[in-house]
Amino acid sequence: MTSVFPPVETLLPHGGRMVLVSRVLAHTDRRTTCAVDIAADSTFADAEGGVPAWVALEYMAQCIAAHGGLRARAAGEPVTPGFLLGSRTVALHTPRFHAGQCLEVEAAHVWGEHDFFSFACTVRDARTRALLVEATLTVARAAGADALTGGARVPTP
């Protein structure tokens, strides 16, 4: 059975050209997979239509945000912003992505509850399944980031 997921724009606190993931492909409580379609006019594309591989860190972060958005919707809660706190074990196995390439970005929950989380992430070529980028990202929901910065939590109406 194929699941139908809501438009990714409804799952992220991003808008316009900064929504870099194209759609959700799969989701469980612990893992989400998103597609990224590389077009010649993609955000961050160079003159040849390629995108530097380091942009995959944002693809991964947005896949994590989609994961959080799907979990929030399932719990009847609003989608909340989050922040990328850091990355480790980043391995770029390609220098760039090419126009016309479709990527599969997977984020798997490693640890964390409430406001701070770590995800093991991969980016693969959807056609060949070649591993292109892998990293572990640490993220915080806005409430958790406020605790780090001393900022006050803004009440929601």
DSSP file (Angstrom, degrees, kcal/mol; ACC not computed):
  #  RESIDUE AA STRUCTURE BP1 BP2  ACC     N-H-->O    O-->H-N    N-H-->O    O-->H-N    TCO  KAPPA ALPHA  PHI   PSI    X-CA   Y-CA   Z-CA
    1    1 A M              0   0    0      0, 0.0     2,-0.5     0, 0.0     0, 0.0   0.000 360.0 360.0 360.0 131.7    0.0    0.0    0.0
    2    2 A T        -     0   0    0     24,-0.0     2,-0.2     1,-0.0    24,-0.1  -0.794 360.0-139.1 -93.9 129.7    1.3    3.4   -1.0
    3    3 A S        -     0   0    0     -2,-0.5     2,-0.5    22,-0.2    -1,-0.0  -0.605   6.2-140.8 -85.7 147.9    0.9    6.2    1.5
    4    4 A V        -     0   0    0     -2,-0.2    21,-0.1     0, 0.0    -1,-0.0  -0.949  20.3-162.4-108.5 125.1   -0.1    9.7    0.5
    5    5 A F        -     0   0    0     -2,-0.5     3,-0.1    19,-0.3    19,-0.0  -0.751  24.0-101.8-106.7 153.1    1.7   12.4    2.4
    6    6 A P        -     0   0    0      0, 0.0    18,-0.3     0, 0.0    -1,-0.1  -0.242  57.6 -74.0 -65.3 160.7    0.7   16.1    2.6
    7    7 A P    >   -     0   0    0      0, 0.0     3,-1.9     0, 0.0     4,-0.4  -0.313  42.5-125.1 -55.8 138.1    2.6   18.6    0.5
    8    8 A V  G >> S+     0   0    0     14,-0.4     3,-1.6     1,-0.3     4,-0.9   0.789 106.9  68.9 -60.2 -28.3    6.0   19.2    2.0
    9    9 A E  G 34 S+     0   0    0      1,-0.3    -1,-0.3     2,-0.2     3,-0.2   0.784  96.2  54.4 -61.0 -26.8    5.4   22.9    2.2
   10   10 A T  G <4 S+     0   0    0     -3,-1.9    -1,-0.3     1,-0.2    -2,-0.2   0.576 107.8  50.4 -82.4  -9.0    2.8   22.2    4.9
   11   11 A L  T <4 S+     0   0    0     -3,-1.6    58,-0.2    -4,-0.4    -2,-0.2   0.578 103.2  65.3-102.8 -13.9    5.3   20.3    7.0
   12   12 A L  S  < S-     0   0    0     -4,-0.9    67,-0.1    -3,-0.2     7,-0.0  -0.801  72.1-136.1-113.5 150.6    8.2   22.8    7.0
   13   13 A P  S    S+     0   0    0      0, 0.0     2,-0.2     0, 0.0    -4,-0.1   0.145  81.0  97.4 -86.6  21.7    8.5   26.3    8.5
   14   14 A H        -     0   0    0     -5,-0.1     2,-0.3    48,-0.1    -2,-0.2  -0.560  55.8-162.4-101.5 167.8   10.1   27.4    5.2
   15   15 A G    >   -     0   0    0     -2,-0.2     3,-1.7     0, 0.0     4,-0.1  -0.973  43.6  -7.4-146.8 163.5    8.6   29.1    2.2
   16   16 A G  G >  S-     0   0    0     -2,-0.3     3,-1.7     1,-0.3    -2,-0.1  -0.170 124.0  -5.3  57.6-137.6    9.1   29.8   -1.4
   17   17 A R  G 3  S+     0   0    0      1,-0.3    -1,-0.3    25,-0.0    26,-0.2   0.572 123.9  72.9 -69.9  -8.8   12.5   28.8   -3.0
   18   18 A M  G <  S+     0   0    0     -3,-1.7     2,-1.0     2,-0.0    -1,-0.3   0.516  70.3  94.1 -86.6  -2.8   13.9   27.8    0.4
   19   19 A V    <   +     0   0    0     -3,-1.7   -10,-0.1     1,-0.2   -11,-0.0  -0.802  52.5 169.2 -82.2 105.7   11.7   24.7    0.4
   20   20 A L        +     0   0    0     -2,-1.0     2,-0.3    38,-0.1    17,-0.2   0.707  46.1  80.5 -98.6 -23.2   14.4   22.4   -1.1
   21   21 A V        -     0   0    0     -3,-0.1    15,-0.2     1,-0.1     3,-0.1  -0.661  64.3-154.0 -85.5 144.6   12.8   18.9   -0.6
   22   22 A S        -     0   0    0     13,-3.1   -14,-0.4     1,-0.3     2,-0.3   0.871  60.9 -27.1 -87.5 -40.4   10.3   18.0   -3.2
   23   23 A R  E     -A   35   0A   0     12,-1.2    12,-2.8   -16,-0.1     2,-0.4  -0.983  60.5 -96.8-169.2 161.0    8.1   15.5   -1.4
   24   24 A V  E     +A   34   0A   0    -18,-0.3   -19,-0.3    -2,-0.3    10,-0.3  -0.777  30.4 179.5 -88.7 132.3    7.9   12.9    1.3
   25   25 A L  E     -     0   0A   0      8,-3.3     2,-0.3    -2,-0.4   -22,-0.2   0.775  65.4  -0.8-100.2 -36.3    8.4    9.3    0.1
   26   26 A A  E     -A   33   0A   0      7,-1.7     7,-2.6   -24,-0.1    -1,-0.4  -0.991  59.9-174.7-155.7 152.2    8.1    7.3    3.3
   27   27 A H  E     +A   32   0A   0     -2,-0.3     2,-0.3     5,-0.2     5,-0.2  -0.964  10.1 161.0-156.1 135.5    7.6    7.9    7.0
   28   28 A T        -     0   0    0      3,-2.9     3,-0.3    -2,-0.3    43,-0.1  -0.804  58.7 -88.4-133.8-179.7    7.6    5.9   10.3
   29   29 A D  S    S+     0   0    0     -2,-0.3     3,-0.1     1,-0.2    42,-0.0   0.766 127.8  30.6 -61.6 -24.3    7.9    7.1   13.9
   30   30 A R  S    S+     0   0    0      1,-0.2    79,-2.9    78,-0.1     2,-0.3   0.488 121.8  36.3-113.6  -6.0   11.7    6.7   13.6
   31   31 A R  E     - B   0 108A   0     -3,-0.3    -3,-2.9    77,-0.2     2,-0.4  -0.998  50.3-172.4-155.6 140.8   12.6    7.5   10.0
   32   32 A T  E     -AB  27 107A   0     75,-2.1    75,-2.7    -2,-0.3     2,-0.4  -0.998   7.6-160.4-135.6 141.1   11.5    9.7    7.0
   33   33 A T  E     -AB  26 106A   0     -7,-2.6    -8,-3.3    -2,-0.4    -7,-1.7  -0.985  13.0-176.6-121.7 130.3   12.6    9.6    3.4
   34   34 A C  E     -AB  24 105A   0     71,-3.0    71,-3.2    -2,-0.4     2,-0.4  -0.862  19.6-128.6-121.7 156.7   12.2   12.6    1.1
   35   35 A A  E     -AB  23 104A   0    -12,-2.8   -13,-3.1    -2,-0.3   -12,-1.2  -0.820  14.0-165.5-101.9 145.5   12.9   13.3   -2.6
   36   36 A V  E     - B   0 103A   0     67,-2.0    67,-3.0    -2,-0.4     2,-0.7  -0.983   7.7-156.2-128.4 119.7   14.9   16.2   -3.9
   37   37 A D  E     - B   0 102A   0     -2,-0.4     2,-0.6    65,-0.2    65,-0.2  -0.864  11.7-145.2 -97.5 117.0   14.6   16.8   -7.6
   38   38 A I        +     0   0    0     63,-2.9    62,-3.2    -2,-0.7     2,-0.3  -0.728  23.3 179.4 -86.0 119.2   17.6   18.7   -8.9
   39   39 A A    >   -     0   0    0     -2,-0.6     3,-2.2    60,-0.2    60,-0.1  -0.809  43.0-110.1-114.9 159.0   16.7   21.2  -11.7
   40   40 A A  T 3  S+     0   0    0     -2,-0.3     9,-0.2     1,-0.3    59,-0.1   0.771 122.3  45.2 -59.0 -25.4   18.9   23.5  -13.6
   41   41 A D  T 3  S+     0   0    0      8,-0.0    -1,-0.3     3,-0.0     3,-0.1   0.140  84.5 139.5-105.5  20.0   17.2   26.4  -11.8
   42   42 A S    X   -     0   0    0     -3,-2.2     3,-2.3     7,-0.2     2,-0.1  -0.239  68.8 -88.8 -58.1 149.2   17.4   24.8   -8.3
   43   43 A T  T 3  S+     0   0    0      1,-0.3    -1,-0.1   -26,-0.2     3,-0.1  -0.432 119.0  19.3 -57.0 134.1   18.2   27.1   -5.4
   44   44 A F  T 3  S+     0   0    0      1,-0.3    -1,-0.3    -3,-0.1     2,-0.1   0.459  90.8 148.8  78.4   5.7   22.0   27.0   -5.1
   45   45 A A    <   -     0   0    0     -3,-2.3    -1,-0.3     6,-0.2     6,-0.2  -0.432  38.7-138.2 -69.3 143.7   22.5   25.7   -8.7
   46   46 A D    >   -     0   0    0      4,-3.0     3,-1.9    -2,-0.1    -1,-0.1  -0.212  39.8 -78.1 -89.0-173.5   25.7   26.9  -10.5
   47   47 A A  T 3  S+     0   0    0      1,-0.3    -2,-0.1     2,-0.1    -1,-0.0   0.768 133.0  49.9 -61.0 -27.3   26.0   28.0  -14.1
   48   48 A E  T 3  S-     0   0    0      2,-0.1    -1,-0.3     0, 0.0    51,-0.3   0.434 120.9-106.5 -90.6   0.4   25.9   24.4  -15.3
   49   49 A G  S <  S+     0   0    0     -3,-1.9    -7,-0.2     1,-0.3     2,-0.2   0.506  77.9 131.5  88.1   4.4   22.8   23.6  -13.3
   50   50 A G        -     0   0    0     48,-0.2    -4,-3.0    49,-0.1    -1,-0.3  -0.545  48.2-142.0 -88.2 157.5   24.7   21.5  -10.7
   51   51 A V  E     -F   97   0B   0     46,-2.1    46,-3.1    -6,-0.2    -6,-0.2  -0.975  25.1-110.9-119.7 130.3   24.3   21.9   -6.9
   52   52 A P  E >   -F   96   0B   0      0, 0.0     3,-1.7     0, 0.0    44,-0.3  -0.290  25.1-123.6 -59.5 143.9   27.3   21.6   -4.6
   53   53 A A  G >  S+     0   0    0     42,-2.2     3,-2.1     1,-0.3     4,-0.2   0.767 105.2  72.1 -62.5 -27.0   27.2   18.5   -2.4
   54   54 A W  G >  S+     0   0    0     41,-0.3     3,-1.6     1,-0.3     4,-0.4   0.739  81.9  72.5 -63.0 -20.1   27.4   20.5    0.8
   55   55 A V  G X> S+     0   0    0     -3,-1.7     4,-1.7     1,-0.3     3,-1.2   0.714  76.8  81.6 -65.2 -18.6   23.9   21.7    0.2
   56   56 A A  H <> S+     0   0    0     -3,-2.1     4,-2.9     1,-0.3    -1,-0.3   0.784  78.1  67.6 -57.1 -27.2   22.9   18.2    1.2
   57   57 A L  H <> S+     0   0    0     -3,-1.6     4,-2.2    -4,-0.2    -1,-0.3   0.897 103.3  44.1 -61.3 -37.9   23.2   19.3    4.8
   58   58 A E  H <> S+     0   0    0     -3,-1.2     4,-2.6    -4,-0.4    -2,-0.2   0.871 110.7  54.3 -73.5 -36.2   20.1   21.5    4.2
   59   59 A Y  H  X S+     0   0    0     -4,-1.7     4,-1.9     2,-0.2    -2,-0.2   0.934 111.5  46.3 -58.8 -44.2   18.3   18.7    2.4
   60   60 A M  H  X S+     0   0    0     -4,-2.9     4,-2.4     2,-0.2    -2,-0.2   0.925 111.3  50.8 -63.3 -45.7   18.9   16.5    5.4
   61   61 A A  H  X S+     0   0    0     -4,-2.2     4,-2.2     1,-0.2    -1,-0.2   0.888 111.1  48.8 -61.1 -39.0   17.8   19.2    7.8
   62   62 A Q  H  X S+     0   0    0     -4,-2.6     4,-2.4     2,-0.2    -1,-0.2   0.837 108.3  53.5 -71.6 -31.5   14.6   19.7    5.8
   63   63 A C  H  X S+     0   0    0     -4,-1.9     4,-2.2     2,-0.2    -2,-0.2   0.906 109.6  48.9 -65.5 -40.5   14.0   16.0    5.8
   64   64 A I  H  X S+     0   0    0     -4,-2.4     4,-2.5     2,-0.2    -2,-0.2   0.910 110.5  50.9 -62.3 -42.3   14.3   16.0    9.6
   65   65 A A  H  X S+     0   0    0     -4,-2.2     4,-2.8     2,-0.2    -2,-0.2   0.894 108.8  51.0 -63.1 -39.7   11.9   19.0    9.7
   66   66 A A  H  X S+     0   0    0     -4,-2.4     4,-2.6     2,-0.2    -1,-0.2   0.901 108.5  52.9 -63.3 -39.8    9.4   17.0    7.5
   67   67 A H  H  X S+     0   0    0     -4,-2.2     4,-2.2     2,-0.2    -2,-0.2   0.944 112.2  44.5 -57.9 -48.8    9.7   14.1   10.0
   68   68 A G  H  X S+     0   0    0     -4,-2.5     4,-2.7     1,-0.2    -2,-0.2   0.884 111.9  53.1 -63.8 -39.0    8.9   16.5   12.8
   69   69 A G  H  X S+     0   0    0     -4,-2.8     4,-2.5     2,-0.2    -2,-0.2   0.904 109.5  47.9 -63.3 -41.8    6.1   18.0   10.9
   70   70 A L  H  X S+     0   0    0     -4,-2.6     4,-2.2     2,-0.2    -2,-0.2   0.901 113.3  47.9 -65.7 -40.7    4.5   14.7   10.2
   71   71 A R  H  X S+     0   0    0     -4,-2.2     4,-1.5    -5,-0.2    -2,-0.2   0.906 111.9  50.1 -66.5 -40.5    4.8   13.6   13.8
   72   72 A A  H  <>S+     0   0    0     -4,-2.7     5,-3.0     1,-0.2     4,-0.4   0.939 110.8  48.9 -62.5 -46.5    3.3   17.0   15.0
   73   73 A R  H ><5S+     0   0    0     -4,-2.5     3,-1.4     1,-0.2    -1,-0.2   0.909 109.1  52.8 -59.6 -42.0    0.4   16.6   12.6
   74   74 A A  H 3<5S+     0   0    0     -4,-2.2    -1,-0.2     1,-0.3    -2,-0.2   0.818 111.4  47.0 -63.7 -30.0   -0.3   13.0   13.8
   75   75 A A  T 3<5S-     0   0    0     -4,-1.5    -1,-0.3    -3,-0.3    -2,-0.2   0.417 117.3-113.5 -90.1   0.7   -0.4   14.3   17.4
   76   76 A G  T < 5S+     0   0    0     -3,-1.4    -3,-0.2    -4,-0.4    -2,-0.1   0.746  75.2 130.1  73.6  23.1   -2.7   17.2   16.5
   77   77 A E      < -     0   0    0     -5,-3.0    -1,-0.3    -6,-0.2    -2,-0.1  -0.686  62.2 -99.4-106.7 160.8    0.0   19.8   17.2
   78   78 A P        -     0   0    0      0, 0.0     2,-0.4     0, 0.0    -1,-0.1  -0.411  40.1-101.7 -75.3 156.0    1.3   22.7   15.1
   79   79 A V        -     0   0    0    -69,-0.1   -10,-0.1    -2,-0.1   -67,-0.1  -0.654  44.2-159.3 -73.8 127.3    4.5   22.4   13.1
   80   80 A T        -     0   0    0     -2,-0.4    -8,-0.1   -15,-0.1   -12,-0.0  -0.837  17.3-107.7-112.4 149.5    7.2   24.2   15.0
   81   81 A P        -     0   0    0      0, 0.0    61,-2.6     0, 0.0     2,-0.3  -0.297  36.0-167.9 -67.8 157.7   10.5   25.7   13.7
   82   82 A G  E     -C  141   0A   0     59,-0.3     2,-0.4    60,-0.1    59,-0.2  -0.861  11.1-133.1-138.4 174.9   13.7   24.0   14.5
   83   83 A F  E     -C  140   0A   0     57,-2.7    57,-2.2    -2,-0.3     2,-0.7  -0.992  16.2-125.5-136.0 139.7   17.4   24.7   14.2
   84   84 A L  E     -C  139   0A   0     -2,-0.4    55,-0.2    55,-0.2     3,-0.1  -0.766  27.7-179.5 -79.9 116.8   20.4   22.8   13.0
   85   85 A L  E     -     0   0A   0     53,-2.5     2,-0.3    -2,-0.7    54,-0.2   0.806  55.1 -44.8 -89.0 -33.2   22.8   22.8   15.9
   86   86 A G  E     -C  138   0A   0     52,-1.6    52,-2.6     2,-0.0     2,-0.3  -0.984  45.0-128.4 178.3 173.8   25.7   20.9   14.3
   87   87 A S  E     -C  137   0A   0     -2,-0.3     2,-0.3    50,-0.2    50,-0.2  -0.970  16.8-175.9-140.6 155.1   26.9   18.0   12.3
   88   88 A R  E     +C  136   0A   0     48,-2.4    48,-2.4    -2,-0.3     3,-0.1  -0.956  64.6  27.4-146.0 165.4   29.4   15.3   12.6
   89   89 A T  E    S+     0   0A   0     -2,-0.3     2,-0.4     1,-0.2    -1,-0.1   0.855  74.1 176.7  48.6  41.4   30.8   12.5   10.6
   90   90 A V  E     -     0   0A   0     45,-0.2     2,-0.4    -3,-0.1    45,-0.2  -0.622   5.8-178.0 -75.6 127.3   30.0   14.4    7.4
   91   91 A A  E     -C  134   0A   0     43,-3.0    43,-1.9    -2,-0.4     2,-0.7  -0.968  13.1-163.4-131.0 116.8   31.1   12.5    4.3
   92   92 A L  E     +C  133   0A   0     -2,-0.4    41,-0.2    41,-0.2    40,-0.1  -0.887   9.0 178.7 -98.6 112.8   30.7   13.9    0.8
   93   93 A H  S    S+     0   0    0     39,-3.2    40,-0.2    -2,-0.7    -1,-0.1   0.358  71.7  37.3 -95.9   4.0   31.1   11.1   -1.7
   94   94 A T  S    S-     0   0    0     38,-0.6     3,-0.1     1,-0.1   -41,-0.1  -0.980  72.0-137.2-147.1 150.8   30.4   13.4   -4.6
   95   95 A P  S    S-     0   0    0      0, 0.0   -42,-2.2     0, 0.0   -41,-0.3   0.769  82.3  -5.5 -81.1 -23.9   31.4   17.0   -5.3
   96   96 A R  E     -F   52   0B   0    -44,-0.3     2,-0.3   -43,-0.2   -46,-0.0  -0.988  61.5-115.0-162.0 164.4   28.0   18.0   -6.7
   97   97 A F  E     -F   51   0B   0    -46,-3.1   -46,-2.1    -2,-0.3     2,-0.3  -0.797  36.3-129.9-104.4 152.8   24.5   16.9   -7.8
   98   98 A H    >   -     0   0    0     -2,-0.3     3,-2.3   -48,-0.2   -60,-0.2  -0.777  24.3 -94.8-111.2 147.7   23.5   17.2  -11.4
   99   99 A A  T 3  S+     0   0    0     -2,-0.3   -60,-0.2   -51,-0.3     3,-0.1  -0.328 114.4  27.1 -55.1 134.6   20.5   18.8  -13.1
  100  100 A G  T 3  S+     0   0    0    -62,-3.2    -1,-0.3     1,-0.3     2,-0.2   0.251  92.5 127.6  92.3 -10.8   17.9   16.1  -13.8
  101  101 A Q    <   -     0   0    0     -3,-2.3   -63,-2.9   -63,-0.2     2,-0.5  -0.574  48.0-150.7 -80.2 139.9   19.1   14.0  -10.8
  102  102 A C  E     -B   37   0A   0     -2,-0.2    24,-2.9   -65,-0.2    25,-0.4  -0.953  14.1-160.3-110.7 130.4   16.6   12.8   -8.2
  103  103 A L  E     -BD  36 125A   0    -67,-3.0   -67,-2.0    -2,-0.5     2,-0.5  -0.799  12.4-146.6-109.1 149.5   17.9   12.3   -4.7
  104  104 A E  E     -BD  35 124A   0     20,-2.7    20,-2.5    -2,-0.3     2,-0.5  -0.980  16.7-166.1-113.0 120.8   16.5   10.3   -1.8
  105  105 A V  E     -BD  34 123A   0    -71,-3.2   -71,-3.0    -2,-0.5     2,-0.4  -0.923   4.6-169.4-110.1 124.5   17.2   11.8    1.5
  106  106 A E  E     -BD  33 122A   0     16,-2.6    16,-2.0    -2,-0.5     2,-0.5  -0.947   8.6-170.0-119.0 136.1   16.7    9.7    4.6
  107  107 A A  E     -BD  32 121A   0    -75,-2.7   -75,-2.1    -2,-0.4     2,-0.5  -0.987   6.5-171.3-123.9 119.9   16.7   10.9    8.2
  108  108 A A  E     -BD  31 120A   0     12,-2.6    12,-2.6    -2,-0.5   -77,-0.2  -0.954  27.1-119.1-116.1 124.8   16.7    8.2   11.0
  109  109 A H  E     + D   0 119A   0    -79,-2.9    10,-0.2    -2,-0.5     3,-0.1  -0.412  34.7 171.3 -63.4 127.1   16.2    9.2   14.6
  110  110 A V  E     -     0   0A   0      8,-3.2     2,-0.3     1,-0.4     9,-0.2   0.819  60.0 -22.6-103.1 -51.5   19.3    8.2   16.7
  111  111 A W  E    S+ D   0 118A   0      7,-1.2     7,-2.5     2,-0.0    -1,-0.4  -0.972  81.0  82.5-154.8 166.2   18.6    9.8   20.1
  112  112 A G        -     0   0    0     -2,-0.3     2,-0.3     5,-0.2     5,-0.2  -0.020  36.3-149.4 113.1 148.2   16.7   12.6   21.8
  113  113 A E    >   -     0   0    0      3,-0.5     3,-1.3    -2,-0.1     2,-1.3  -0.945  65.8  -0.7-140.9 159.7   13.3   13.4   23.2
  114  114 A H  T 3  S-     0   0    0     -2,-0.3    30,-0.1     1,-0.2     3,-0.1  -0.410 131.8  -5.7  66.0 -89.7   11.3   16.6   23.5
  115  115 A D  T 3  S+     0   0    0     -2,-1.3    26,-2.5     1,-0.1     2,-0.4   0.648 120.2  60.5-118.0 -17.9   13.4   19.4   22.1
  116  116 A F  E <   + E   0 140A   0     -3,-1.3    -3,-0.5    24,-0.2     2,-0.3  -0.951  59.9 166.5-120.9 134.7   16.9   18.0   21.2
  117  117 A F  E     - E   0 139A   0     22,-2.6    22,-2.5    -2,-0.4     2,-0.4  -0.956  25.8-149.6-144.9 156.7   17.5   15.3   18.7
  118  118 A S  E     -DE 111 138A   0     -7,-2.5    -8,-3.2    -2,-0.3    -7,-1.2  -0.995  17.3-170.5-127.7 138.6   20.2   13.5   16.6
  119  119 A F  E     -DE 109 137A   0     18,-2.6    18,-2.5    -2,-0.4     2,-0.6  -0.991  20.8-139.3-130.8 135.8   19.5   11.9   13.2
  120  120 A A  E     -DE 108 136A   0    -12,-2.6   -12,-2.6    -2,-0.4     2,-0.3  -0.847  35.5-169.5 -88.3 124.9   21.7    9.7   11.0
  121  121 A C  E     -DE 107 135A   0     14,-3.4    14,-2.1    -2,-0.6     2,-0.3  -0.892  15.7-176.7-124.8 147.5   21.1   11.0    7.5
  122  122 A T  E     -DE 106 134A   0    -16,-2.0   -16,-2.6    -2,-0.3     2,-0.4  -0.976  13.6-154.0-137.1 153.5   22.0    9.8    4.0
  123  123 A V  E     +DE 105 133A   0     10,-2.6     9,-3.1    -2,-0.3    10,-1.6  -0.997  22.2 178.0-125.8 125.1   21.6   11.1    0.5
  124  124 A R  E     -DE 104 131A   0    -20,-2.5   -20,-2.7    -2,-0.4     2,-0.5  -0.901  38.1-106.1-123.6 152.7   21.4    8.5   -2.4
  125  125 A D  E  >  -D  103   0A   0      5,-2.1     4,-2.3    -2,-0.3   -22,-0.2  -0.680  31.2-142.4 -71.3 126.2   20.9    8.8   -6.1
  126  126 A A  T  4 S+     0   0    0    -24,-2.9    -1,-0.2    -2,-0.5   -23,-0.1   0.815  95.0  42.6 -65.8 -30.1   17.3    7.5   -6.5
  127  127 A R  T  4 S+     0   0    0    -25,-0.4    -1,-0.2     1,-0.1   -24,-0.1   0.937 128.0  24.6 -82.6 -48.9   18.1    5.7   -9.8
  128  128 A T  T  4 S-     0   0    0      2,-0.1    -2,-0.2     1,-0.0     3,-0.1   0.653  91.1-134.5 -92.7 -16.5   21.4    4.0   -9.0
  129  129 A R     <  +     0   0    0     -4,-2.3    -3,-0.1     1,-0.2     2,-0.1   0.544  47.9 159.6  70.2  10.0   21.1    3.9   -5.2
  130  130 A A        -     0   0    0     -5,-0.1    -5,-2.1     1,-0.1     2,-0.5  -0.403  46.6-118.0 -64.0 136.2   24.7    5.2   -4.9
  131  131 A L  E     + E   0 124A   0     -7,-0.2    -7,-0.2     1,-0.2     3,-0.1  -0.672  40.6 168.6 -77.0 120.8   25.5    6.7   -1.5
  132  132 A L  E     +     0   0A   0     -9,-3.1   -39,-3.2    -2,-0.5   -38,-0.6   0.791  60.7   6.4-105.0 -38.5   26.4   10.4   -2.2
  133  133 A V  E     -CE  92 123A   0    -10,-1.6   -10,-2.6   -41,-0.2    -1,-0.4  -0.995  57.5-177.7-148.0 143.8   26.4   12.0    1.3
  134  134 A E  E     +CE  91 122A   0    -43,-1.9   -43,-3.0    -2,-0.3     2,-0.3  -0.995  15.2 148.9-143.1 145.0   26.1   10.8    4.8
  135  135 A A  E     - E   0 121A   0    -14,-2.1   -14,-3.4    -2,-0.3     2,-0.5  -0.984  40.6-123.8-163.5 161.0   26.1   12.7    8.1
  136  136 A T  E     -CE  88 120A   0    -48,-2.4   -48,-2.4    -2,-0.3     2,-0.4  -0.985  33.1-164.2-113.0 123.8   24.8   12.8   11.6
  137  137 A L  E     -CE  87 119A   0    -18,-2.5   -18,-2.6    -2,-0.5     2,-0.5  -0.875  11.9-152.1-112.4 141.1   22.9   16.0   12.4
  138  138 A T  E     +CE  86 118A   0    -52,-2.6   -53,-2.5    -2,-0.4   -52,-1.6  -0.951  25.1 175.6-109.2 129.7   21.9   17.4   15.8
  139  139 A V  E     -CE  84 117A   0    -22,-2.5   -22,-2.6    -2,-0.5     2,-0.4  -0.867  18.1-153.9-132.4 161.9   18.8   19.6   15.8
  140  140 A A  E     -CE  83 116A   0    -57,-2.2   -57,-2.7    -2,-0.3   -24,-0.2  -0.998  20.3-124.2-135.9 140.7   16.6   21.4   18.3
  141  141 A R  E >>  -C   82   0A   0    -26,-2.5     4,-2.3    -2,-0.4     3,-0.7  -0.464  44.1 -99.2 -71.8 159.2   13.0   22.5   18.2
  142  142 A A  H 3> S+     0   0    0    -61,-2.6     4,-2.4     1,-0.3     5,-0.2   0.852 123.8  54.8 -52.0 -41.6   12.5   26.2   18.7
  143  143 A A  H 3> S+     0   0    0    -62,-0.2     4,-1.3     1,-0.2    -1,-0.3   0.904 110.2  46.4 -61.7 -40.8   11.6   25.7   22.4
  144  144 A G  H <> S+     0   0    0     -3,-0.7     4,-1.3     1,-0.2    -1,-0.2   0.883 110.6  52.0 -68.0 -38.7   14.9   23.8   23.0
  145  145 A A  H  X S+     0   0    0     -4,-2.3     4,-2.2     1,-0.2     6,-0.3   0.867 104.3  57.7 -66.0 -35.3   16.9   26.4   21.1
  146  146 A D  H  X>S+     0   0    0     -4,-2.4     4,-1.7    -5,-0.2     5,-0.9   0.888 103.2  53.9 -60.4 -37.8   15.4   29.1   23.3
  147  147 A A  H  <5S+     0   0    0     -4,-1.3    -1,-0.2     1,-0.2    -2,-0.2   0.866 109.7  48.0 -64.9 -34.7   16.7   27.3   26.3
  148  148 A L  H  <5S+     0   0    0     -4,-1.3    -2,-0.2     1,-0.2    -1,-0.2   0.876 119.7  36.9 -71.3 -37.9   20.2   27.4   24.8
  149  149 A T  H  <5S-     0   0    0     -4,-2.2    -2,-0.2    -5,-0.1    -1,-0.2   0.563 107.3-117.3 -94.0  -9.2   20.1   31.1   23.9
  150  150 A G  T  <5 +     0   0    0     -4,-1.7    -3,-0.2     1,-0.3    -4,-0.1   0.527  64.1 148.9  83.6   5.4   18.2   32.3   26.9
  151  151 A G      < -     0   0    0     -5,-0.9    -1,-0.3    -6,-0.3     2,-0.2  -0.380  49.1-112.9 -72.9 152.1   15.3   33.5   24.7
  152  152 A A        -     0   0    0     -3,-0.1     2,-0.4    -2,-0.1    -1,-0.1  -0.589  28.3-112.0 -84.2 146.0   11.8   33.4   26.0
  153  153 A R        -     0   0    0     -2,-0.2    -1,-0.1     1,-0.0   -10,-0.0  -0.637  28.6-132.1 -76.8 129.7    9.3   31.1   24.5
  154  154 A V        -     0   0    0     -2,-0.4    -1,-0.0     1,-0.1     2,-0.0  -0.732  23.8-121.6 -84.7 124.4    6.6   33.0   22.6
  155  155 A P        -     0   0    0      0, 0.0    -1,-0.1     0, 0.0     0, 0.0  -0.367  22.2-129.6 -65.7 143.6    3.1   31.8   23.6
  156  156 A T              0   0    0      1,-0.1     0, 0.0    -2,-0.0     0, 0.0  -0.758 360.0 360.0 -93.4 140.9    1.0   30.4   20.8
  157  157 A P              0   0    0      0, 0.0    -1,-0.1     0, 0.0     0, 0.0   0.503 360.0 360.0 -68.9 360.0   -2.5   31.7   20.4
